[in-house]
Amino acid sequence: MNDSPRNDGLPLGRHVDYPRHYDAGLLFPIARSLGRHEIDVDDAALPFVGIDRWHAYELSWLDARGKPAMATATVQVPANSPFLIESKSLKLYLNSFNATAFDDAEAVRLRIATDLSAAAGAPVQVAFGLPPATPEHEGESIDGLDVAIEHYGPPRAALLAADAGRIVEEVLCSGLLKSNCPVTGQPDWATVVIGYTGPQLDRAALLRYLVSFRDHAEFHEQCVERIFTDLLARAAPTALSVEARYTRRGGLDINPWRATPGHPRPIETRDTRQ
């Protein structure tokens, strides 16, 4: 299992009182530089662009007369923000709205956007509603390959291979990505979608590499950045996009996306298993 540095003070892995009133102080930002240091990525010279798209399924507050209101929300945190937002703290923060009165829904949306922007250190977009769930993934699944796998962690970039004599443009996907919370050890499950132009990836090697995250402990955003940088270094694509759609936990799912500059953003969608 990965020996990533633990973050003292995280509300993970210990009893936390259920919030009774709105409290922005519940948000726990984590410096992105901590995970990027491990993969030799400089915050001042990022090799990618991207966002972390969160879907919130459990959002409620009281209207001005005390009647409960409910909504879903899509939150987008830029990858160049100095901080990511730890998921359990985001859950507790959103729960703190449950017994708090607001004048209207727009006041709630603006409050969330303001608080998350302050925690992330960059403008965060918040919109009510969710993108549609689609039963099909983009690209071609590699999960049906008949391969033997023996390595489940830590992630092994040396497993990756590409044919420099064959340049292709394709999109591949796998629903077999699994990693673990770096504090609690709980499993995180995701579908990963990889689009690239460049030397053709060895698909069996790619699948073995993705499965090598299975016993690895790292936050979702850090896993996606590790996949991106490993592919960039080992396969030398001229264009690359990596998106992971993690399944829901505590009323939230997260979809980190990283890509080479200029790459179009993926269509906003949700997997049916999210």
Disulfide bonds with the S-S distance in Angstrom:
none
